[in-house]
Amino acid sequence: LELIRHMLESAWLKNKLGPHVLCLTKKGGPSEWAVFHFMLRILESTQGLCLPLPPGYHTLFAVFAVRCLPHQTFLQYIDHGFLQLTETFVSRLMTGLCVNTPTRS
């Protein structure tokens, strides 16, 4: 777990990512796409070896997925089990939807 955390931290620093990448309303750029792809490879490797992932991994992976993937592809990732929608992610997504939805008078 510590090695995976260290690899993610290194990828985060190498791509100069900050807290702005956790915003669900903006599209991801090349740096976010690189980290998303890296996280996908980690996920595939750990599943193949039946290894655990650090806490929060699936939430962070889902945030990058919603920022980087087209909506249809995002839904296919969920259907095929690549993405696990965590309670934290769904809460953030619903909050973002409520904030960005115009209210009716």
C-alpha positions in Angstrom: 0.0 0.0 0.0 2.8 2.4 0.9 4.5 1.7 -2.5 1.3 2.5 -4.4 0.8 5.7 -2.4 4.3 6.7 -3.1 3.9 6.1 -6.9 0.7 8.2 -6.9 2.4 11.0 -5.0 5.3 10.9 -7.4 2.9 11.0 -10.4 1.0 13.9 -8.8 4.1 15.9 -8.3 5.7 15.1 -11.7 2.5 16.4 -13.4 2.3 19.4 -11.1 -1.3 18.7 -10.1 -2.9 20.7 -7.4 -6.3 20.6 -5.6 -8.0 22.1 -8.7 -8.0 18.6 -10.2 -10.6 17.5 -7.7 -13.2 19.8 -9.2 -15.8 17.7 -11.1 -17.1 20.6 -13.3 -13.9 21.1 -15.3 -12.5 18.8 -18.0 -9.1 17.3 -17.4 -6.1 18.2 -19.4 -3.1 16.2 -20.5 -1.6 16.0 -17.0 -4.9 14.6 -15.5 -5.2 12.2 -18.4 -1.6 10.9 -17.7 -2.4 10.3 -14.0 -5.7 8.7 -14.9 -4.0 6.3 -17.3 -1.4 5.6 -14.7 -4.1 4.9 -12.0 -5.9 2.6 -14.5 -2.7 0.5 -14.9 -2.2 0.3 -11.1 -5.9 -0.8 -10.8 -5.4 -3.5 -13.4 -2.2 -4.8 -11.8 -3.6 -4.9 -8.3 -6.7 -6.7 -9.4 -4.6 -9.3 -11.2 -2.5 -9.9 -8.1 -5.4 -9.6 -5.7 -3.7 -6.7 -3.8 -5.5 -4.0 -1.8 -5.5 -0.4 -2.8 -4.9 2.6 -0.5 -8.0 4.2 1.1 -9.5 6.8 -1.2 -8.0 5.3 -4.4 -11.4 4.5 -6.0 -12.8 7.9 -5.2 -9.7 9.7 -6.7 -9.8 7.4 -9.7 -13.5 8.2 -10.3 -12.8 11.9 -10.1 -10.1 11.6 -12.7 -12.4 9.4 -14.8 -15.3 12.0 -14.8 -12.8 14.7 -15.7 -11.0 12.8 -18.5 -13.5 10.5 -20.1 -16.4 11.2 -22.3 -19.7 10.5 -20.5 -20.5 7.4 -22.5 -17.1 5.9 -21.8 -17.4 6.8 -18.1 -20.6 4.9 -17.9 -19.0 1.9 -19.7 -16.2 1.9 -17.2 -18.8 1.6 -14.4 -20.7 -1.1 -16.3 -17.5 -3.2 -16.8 -16.4 -2.8 -13.2 -13.3 -0.6 -13.8 -14.9 2.2 -11.7 -16.4 1.7 -8.3 -18.6 4.6 -7.3 -17.8 5.3 -3.7 -20.1 7.1 -1.3 -17.7 10.0 -1.2 -17.6 10.4 -5.0 -21.4 10.1 -5.4 -21.8 12.8 -2.6 -19.4 15.1 -4.4 -21.1 14.5 -7.7 -24.6 15.1 -6.4 -23.4 18.3 -4.7 -21.8 19.5 -7.9 -25.0 18.7 -9.8 -27.1 20.6 -7.3 -24.8 23.7 -7.4 -24.7 23.8 -11.2 -28.4 23.2 -11.8 -30.6 26.3 -12.2 -33.5 26.5 -9.8 -37.0 27.0 -11.0 -39.0 29.9 -9.5 
